[in-house]
Amino acid sequence: MSGVGIAREFTAFLPQVGTSVRISSFSDAQIFMRRWAIRDKDRTVRALLRQMERANSSESADRAIRDLKGELAKRGLLPGGA
């Protein structure tokens, strides 16, 4: 699944980090989620990480990216409403 691209790249912030991160592939999103899970022990974040790690099709990868964007938006970590 690491070779799966995402339809639109986007920028996001990790909690309590001032620099944004550009996410342009599913692999980038997985790395971002791993870093977020290390920083934040929230169950929702950990569940999103497990969802990404279990993605075995482009459809499940797309769903995981949508869920990631939704959670980032809820927490105000998406600049400009990507």
N, C-alpha and C positions, 0 to 999 in steps of 0.2 A: 504494500500500500504506500510505501514511501515515495514512489514515483508518481503518485496521483497529484495532479495540479488542482488548483481551486479556480473557480470561475472568475473571481475578482480578487486581486490582492487587497489587503487592507492594513491599517496601522492600528496598534493597540498599545495600551500601557499595562505594565505589571503594577500591582498595588504598591504604593509608596516609592515608586521609581519615577523620576522626572523625565527620563528619555523614552521615547516611543520605540516600538519594535515593528518592523515591516514584516508581515506574514504573506508570503507569496506562493507557498506550497503546503501540502498536507503535512509534510515532514517539518516545516517551519512551525506549523500549528501544534504538532505533537511536542516539539521542543519547548515552545512557549508554555504549553499546558504543564509539562514536567516542572519547569521553573516556577510556575504559579503554584502548583501543588506543594512544592518545597517551602515556599514563602507563606502560604495560607493553608492552614489545616482544615479548612471548611469542607464539609462532606459533599456539597454540591460540586465543588472544584474537583475533588477526588473522583466523583462519579463521572464527570465529563472526561477526565483523563482516561478512566477505564473504558468509556465509550469509544474514545479515539483509538485506544490500543486494540480494541476488539474489531474495529472497522475492517471488513473483508471484501467490500465492494465499493464502487464509486458512489452508489446511492447512500450507503451507511456513512461513508466519509463526508459526503455533502451534508447529511443530517447532523453529523458531529460538528461540522464547521458552523452550520446555522445555530445550533445550540450554544456553541462557544460565543458567537457574535451576540446572541440574545443575552447570555449571562454577562458579557462585557458591557453591553448597553445598560443593563439593569444596575450595574455597579458604577456607571459613569467612566468606564475605562476605554471607550471608543471615541477618539477625537472626531468631531464633525459629523457624527451619526452615520458611519460607514455602513 
